[in-house]
Amino acid sequence: MTKVEQAPFSYPVKVGHISANPVEVHLEADERERSEIARVWNVLEVKSFEAGLQIQRWKKDGVRVKGRVTSAIVQACVVTLDPVESLIDETFEALFVPQGSKLAQMPRPEGEMLLDPDGPDAPEIFTGDTVDAGEIAAEHAALAIDPYPRKEGIDFKGHIESTEEDDRKPSPFAVLKDWKKD
């Protein structure tokens, strides 16, 4: 049996207590939580992590979590490995429906399925009677992390991209081209 890893930042909300009127929630990670978030995000340090959320009922049995997440993080520069500070400031909206809900079932059209990349996301499914607003905020912040942070003013001087010719394997007979029979 495998152990399910708990979210590094958690704020469970009982779905039964959510009303149609949005409830404002302010979340802020303490030092221990920031340390865990840094470990999960694979960054050097999370200096701050805050989220301002609106949580409300969506349709009959769904939940809408809308908000803004901000975080100050320290990453390693991909060129020099020096610390690089970054700020995350993201707004998001996420919909959740319980497992088995009619809203969770996507229509299955015949033939080709067209998806609008700019359109709304399909609702996510939750199990049980809670939705973890802290985990949702942390996931949306993690999506905004720069995967290739660079210290300001650092570039790849002298770096030459390989060409198709460079990528070909050398012939084992290439060493014989300069060989002369005496």
C-alpha positions, 0 to 999 in steps of 0.5 A: 500500500502506498502512502498518499502525500498530503498537500503542503498547504491545506485549507479544507472546506466542507462542501455542505457549508458553502452557500450561493453567496461568495465567502471571502477567505484569506490564506497565508502560509506559515514558515513550516508550510512555506518550507514544505511548499518549497520542497514540493515545488523544487525551489530554494525558498518560498519567502511568502505565500498568500491567497485571497479566495471567493468560495461559493456554490456552483449550480446545484452540487458544484463549488466555484473557487475564484481568487488571486495567489501571490508568492515570493520565491527563490530559485536557482539560475539555470546558468550560474546556479545563483539564487534568483528571486521571482514574484508570482501573482496569478488570478484563477477560477476553478470549478469542482463537482462531486464524483457521479454528478451529471455536470462531471460527465462530458458529452461524447460526440461522434467523430471529431471532438473540438476543444476551445483552448481559450474556453472554460475548463471542464469542472474537476471532480472531488470525492468526499465532502470537502474541497481543499482551497489551499491546495487549489491555490498552491497548484495554480501558483505552481503553474506560474513558476518560471521553469528556466529562471535566469539571473538578470544580465546573464546570457549564454555567451559562446553557446552554439546550437548544434546543427543537423550535421553535428547530430549525425553519428560519425562513421566508424570508417572516418578514422581511416580517411587519413590512413595511407598504406606505406 
